[in-house]
Structures are given as C-alpha cells and as structure tokens.
Amino acid sequence: MLGFYAYMPDITVWLRMQPDFPFKQNLLELDTQTLQLVVFAFLLFVILAKVQYFINLIQNIYFIFF
C-alpha cells in the first residue's frame, strides 16, 4: 500500500480523475504538501489497524488452543 503512495507522481492529478471520491473538493483545496501528509497519515492508519487486527487474531487463536 505504501508502494502505491511512493510511486504516485502527483496525488492531485489522481484525485481529480476519481469520479466520486469522499471529500474530493476539500482535499483538492489543500496545498500539495498537506495533501501528501493527509494521504500518508491515512495509509499509515490503515496499516496500523491491520497490524492490530492480526495481533488480536493471533492472541485469540493462542488462547483457544493453550
């Protein structure tokens, strides 16, 4: 997922191409650096949420068997 972010040349161009993107107009009003920070923070949040989910899943499996 972060690889997608790293190879994206311009976030504003990608965002303009999306037909129905939530908060599209608000995001396009941000300057480039702030928009990149928002996208990076969102992707980082998603990754951390996935990690936490899998940690909880592994703990639950461990408690079931031991």
C-alpha positions in Angstrom: 0.0 0.0 0.0 2.8 2.4 0.7 4.4 1.3 -2.5 1.4 2.8 -4.3 2.0 6.0 -2.4 5.7 6.1 -3.2 5.2 5.7 -6.9 2.3 8.1 -7.2 3.7 11.1 -9.1 1.0 13.6 -8.3 -1.8 13.0 -5.9 -3.9 15.9 -7.1 -4.0 14.6 -10.7 -5.1 11.2 -9.4 -7.7 12.8 -7.1 -9.1 14.8 -10.0 -9.5 11.7 -12.1 -11.7 10.0 -9.4 -15.4 10.4 -10.2 -16.9 10.0 -6.7 -14.3 10.4 -4.0 -15.4 11.4 -0.5 -14.3 15.0 0.4 -12.8 15.4 -3.0 -13.4 19.1 -3.2 -12.0 19.7 0.3 -8.9 17.7 -0.4 -8.2 19.5 -3.7 -8.2 22.8 -1.8 -5.2 21.7 0.3 -1.7 22.5 -0.9 0.4 19.7 -2.2 2.5 19.1 0.9 -0.6 19.0 3.2 -2.4 16.7 0.9 0.6 14.3 0.8 0.7 14.4 4.6 -3.1 13.6 4.8 -2.7 10.6 2.4 0.3 9.3 4.1 -1.3 9.5 7.6 -4.4 7.7 6.3 -2.4 4.9 4.7 -0.3 4.6 7.9 -3.5 4.4 10.0 -4.9 1.6 7.7 -1.6 -0.4 8.0 -1.6 0.0 11.8 -5.2 -1.0 12.1 -4.4 -4.2 10.1 -1.5 -5.0 12.3 -3.6 -4.6 15.4 -6.3 -6.8 14.0 -3.8 -9.6 13.2 -2.2 -9.3 16.6 -5.6 -9.7 18.2 -6.4 -12.6 15.9 -3.2 -14.4 16.8 -3.8 -13.8 20.5 -7.3 -15.2 20.3 -6.1 -18.3 18.4 -3.4 -18.8 21.1 -5.9 -18.5 23.9 -8.2 -21.1 22.2 -5.5 -23.7 21.9 -3.5 -23.1 25.1 
